[in-house]
Amino acid sequence: MTIPLASFLTVWAILALNILSPGPNVLNTITTAMGSGRPAGLASAAAVGIGIALWCLVTSLGLTALFLVLPGAELALTLVACCLLVWFASRFLRRALTRKVGTLRERRGDTLASSFLRSLSVNATNPKALTTWVAILGIFPTAEAGAADIALLTVGASALSVSIHTCYALLFSTQGAARAWLKASHVIEGATGLFFLGFAAKLAFGAIAGP
């Protein structure tokens, strides 16, 4: 392994905060568990882990190949990551400040297979997943990463995603719990927005200052 552990921890922290905030994957897991039961919710959580692993592999390997051809692309992607983090932060902070409480429509009658396949579909077409991985891999030193680094990044991201979505399926499989979560979601989103804003500033300063 050639990449410092701190780089992995940074990526996993950003990913965890993004998973904790409401998004298509999270809402799909919760509404599936509410309407079709915990087993269906757990099937959805397992599919998220596979989907995240695929996103990680495809984007990291693709960017590694790009950096070999265009070394200057790494700096450009870092600046893109800064912009995406600021965009994430603005969306989270705006929702936190409006303090709007959403609603959830249950997904009833799903089997384990249909829940699993729907979750894969939601993950594959989720724009939040794409922008998240572009931002993350603008931070992670992909150009220096070896096969073991990519494997560790992928396994860690997948395990983290499955763990958090499993907690959603287990804890928020009732309407009461889901409503309580929605009411508190502005606090989560506010904290996430502030973290992303601070990290974007740090990342931008490091890119401008250079080595």
C-alpha positions as CSV (number, residue, x, y, z in Angstrom):
1,M,0.0,0.0,0.0
2,T,1.5,3.3,-1.1
3,I,-1.1,5.8,0.0
4,P,-1.2,7.1,3.6
5,L,-4.1,5.9,5.8
6,A,-5.1,9.5,6.4
7,S,-6.1,9.8,2.7
8,F,-8.4,6.8,3.0
9,L,-10.0,8.2,6.2
10,T,-10.7,11.5,4.6
11,V,-12.5,9.9,1.7
12,W,-14.5,7.6,4.0
13,A,-15.4,10.6,6.2
14,I,-16.7,12.6,3.2
15,L,-18.6,9.5,1.9
16,A,-20.2,8.8,5.3
17,L,-21.4,12.4,5.7
18,N,-22.9,12.3,2.2
19,I,-24.6,8.9,2.9
20,L,-26.0,10.2,6.2
21,S,-27.6,13.2,4.4
22,P,-30.9,12.6,2.6
23,G,-30.6,11.5,-1.0
24,P,-32.1,9.0,-3.5
25,N,-30.3,5.9,-2.1
26,V,-31.2,6.7,1.5
27,L,-34.8,7.5,0.8
28,N,-35.1,4.4,-1.3
29,T,-33.8,2.2,1.6
30,I,-36.0,3.9,4.1
31,T,-39.2,3.7,2.1
32,T,-38.6,0.1,1.1
33,A,-38.1,-0.9,4.7
34,M,-41.2,1.0,5.8
35,G,-43.5,-0.5,3.2
36,S,-42.1,-3.9,2.5
37,G,-40.4,-4.8,5.8
38,R,-36.8,-5.0,7.1
39,P,-35.7,-7.9,4.9
40,A,-36.5,-5.9,1.8
41,G,-34.8,-2.9,3.4
42,L,-31.7,-5.0,4.1
43,A,-31.7,-6.2,0.5
44,S,-31.7,-2.6,-0.6
45,A,-28.8,-1.9,1.7
46,A,-26.8,-4.7,0.2
47,A,-27.4,-3.5,-3.3
48,V,-26.1,0.0,-2.3
49,G,-22.8,-1.5,-1.1
50,I,-22.4,-3.2,-4.5
51,G,-23.3,-0.1,-6.4
52,I,-20.9,2.0,-4.4
53,A,-18.1,-0.5,-5.0
54,L,-18.8,-0.3,-8.8
55,W,-18.8,3.5,-8.7
56,C,-15.5,3.5,-6.8
57,L,-13.8,1.1,-9.2
58,V,-15.0,2.6,-12.4
59,T,-14.2,6.2,-11.5
60,S,-10.9,5.5,-9.7
61,L,-9.5,3.2,-12.5
62,G,-10.7,5.7,-15.2
63,L,-9.1,8.6,-13.5
64,T,-5.9,6.7,-13.0
65,A,-5.7,6.1,-16.7
66,L,-6.5,9.7,-17.4
67,F,-3.7,11.0,-15.2
68,L,-1.2,8.7,-17.0
69,V,-2.1,10.4,-20.2
70,L,-2.6,14.0,-18.9
71,P,-0.7,14.6,-15.7
72,G,-2.1,18.1,-15.4
73,A,-5.6,16.7,-15.1
74,E,-5.1,15.9,-11.4
75,L,-4.9,19.6,-10.5
76,A,-7.9,20.4,-12.7
77,L,-9.9,17.7,-11.0
78,T,-8.9,19.0,-7.6
79,L,-10.3,22.4,-8.5
80,V,-13.5,20.7,-9.8
81,A,-13.7,18.8,-6.5
82,C,-13.5,22.1,-4.6
83,C,-16.4,23.5,-6.7
84,L,-18.5,20.4,-6.2
85,L,-17.9,20.5,-2.4
86,V,-19.0,24.2,-2.3
87,W,-22.1,23.2,-4.3
88,F,-22.8,20.3,-1.9
89,A,-22.4,22.7,1.0
90,S,-24.7,25.3,-0.4
91,R,-27.4,22.7,-1.0
92,F,-27.1,21.2,2.5
93,L,-27.0,24.6,4.2
94,R,-30.0,25.9,2.2
95,R,-32.1,22.9,3.1
96,A,-30.9,23.2,6.8
97,L,-31.9,26.9,6.9
98,T,-35.4,26.3,5.4
99,R,-36.0,23.6,8.0
100,K,-38.6,22.0,5.8
101,V,-39.9,18.6,6.9
102,G,-40.4,16.2,4.0
103,T,-42.7,13.3,3.5
104,L,-42.0,9.6,2.6
105,R,-44.2,7.4,0.5
106,E,-43.8,3.7,1.4
107,R,-42.8,1.1,-1.2
108,R,-45.2,-1.8,-0.5
109,G,-45.1,-5.3,-1.7
110,D,-41.5,-5.5,-2.8
111,T,-39.7,-8.9,-2.7
112,L,-36.1,-9.2,-1.8
113,A,-35.1,-9.5,-5.5
114,S,-37.1,-6.5,-6.6
115,S,-35.8,-4.4,-3.7
116,F,-32.3,-5.4,-4.6
117,L,-32.7,-4.6,-8.3
118,R,-34.4,-1.3,-7.7
119,S,-31.7,-0.2,-5.3
120,L,-29.0,-1.0,-7.9
121,S,-31.0,1.0,-10.5
122,V,-31.4,4.0,-8.2
123,N,-27.7,3.9,-7.4
124,A,-26.6,3.6,-11.0
125,T,-28.7,6.6,-12.1
126,N,-28.1,8.7,-9.0
127,P,-26.4,12.0,-10.0
128,K,-25.4,12.5,-6.4
129,A,-23.3,9.4,-6.6
130,L,-21.5,10.6,-9.7
131,T,-20.7,14.1,-8.4
132,T,-19.7,12.6,-5.0
133,W,-17.1,10.3,-6.6
134,V,-15.8,13.0,-8.8
135,A,-15.3,15.2,-5.7
136,I,-13.8,12.4,-3.7
137,L,-11.3,11.3,-6.3
138,G,-10.3,14.9,-6.8
139,I,-9.0,14.7,-3.2
140,F,-7.7,11.1,-3.2
141,P,-4.2,10.8,-4.7
142,T,-5.4,8.5,-7.5
143,A,-2.3,9.0,-9.7
144,E,-0.1,7.4,-7.0
145,A,-2.5,4.6,-6.1
146,G,-1.6,1.0,-6.7
147,A,-3.9,-2.0,-7.0
148,A,-3.9,-2.6,-3.3
149,D,-4.9,1.1,-2.6
150,I,-7.8,0.9,-5.0
151,A,-8.9,-2.4,-3.5
152,L,-8.8,-1.0,0.1
153,L,-10.6,2.2,-1.0
154,T,-13.3,0.2,-2.7
155,V,-13.8,-2.4,0.1
156,G,-13.9,0.3,2.7
157,A,-16.4,2.5,0.8
158,S,-18.7,-0.5,0.2
159,A,-18.6,-1.7,3.8
160,L,-19.3,1.8,5.0
161,S,-22.2,2.2,2.7
162,V,-23.7,-1.2,3.6
163,S,-23.3,-0.5,7.4
164,I,-25.1,2.9,7.3
165,H,-27.9,1.7,5.0
166,T,-28.3,-1.4,7.2
167,C,-28.8,0.9,10.2
168,Y,-31.4,2.9,8.2
169,A,-33.3,-0.3,7.3
170,L,-33.2,-1.6,10.9
171,L,-33.9,1.7,12.8
172,F,-36.2,3.6,10.4
173,S,-38.5,0.8,9.3
174,T,-41.5,2.4,11.0
175,Q,-43.3,5.6,10.1
176,G,-42.7,7.2,13.5
177,A,-39.0,6.7,13.3
178,A,-38.9,8.0,9.8
179,R,-40.8,11.1,10.6
180,A,-38.5,11.8,13.6
181,W,-35.5,11.4,11.2
182,L,-37.0,13.8,8.7
183,K,-37.5,16.4,11.4
184,A,-33.9,16.1,12.5
185,S,-32.5,16.0,9.0
186,H,-31.8,19.7,8.9
187,V,-29.3,19.4,11.7
188,I,-27.5,16.6,9.9
189,E,-27.5,18.6,6.6
190,G,-26.3,21.8,8.4
191,A,-23.4,20.0,9.9
192,T,-22.6,18.3,6.6
193,G,-22.7,21.6,4.8
194,L,-20.3,23.3,7.2
195,F,-17.9,20.4,7.0
196,F,-17.9,20.4,3.2
197,L,-17.4,24.2,3.0
198,G,-14.5,24.1,5.4
199,F,-12.9,21.2,3.5
200,A,-13.3,22.9,0.2
201,A,-11.5,26.0,1.5
202,K,-8.7,23.8,2.8
203,L,-8.4,21.9,-0.5
204,A,-8.5,25.1,-2.6
205,F,-5.8,26.7,-0.5
206,G,-3.6,23.6,-0.8
207,A,-4.0,23.5,-4.6
208,I,-3.2,27.2,-5.0
209,A,-0.3,27.2,-2.6
210,G,1.2,24.1,-4.3
211,P,3.6,21.6,-2.7
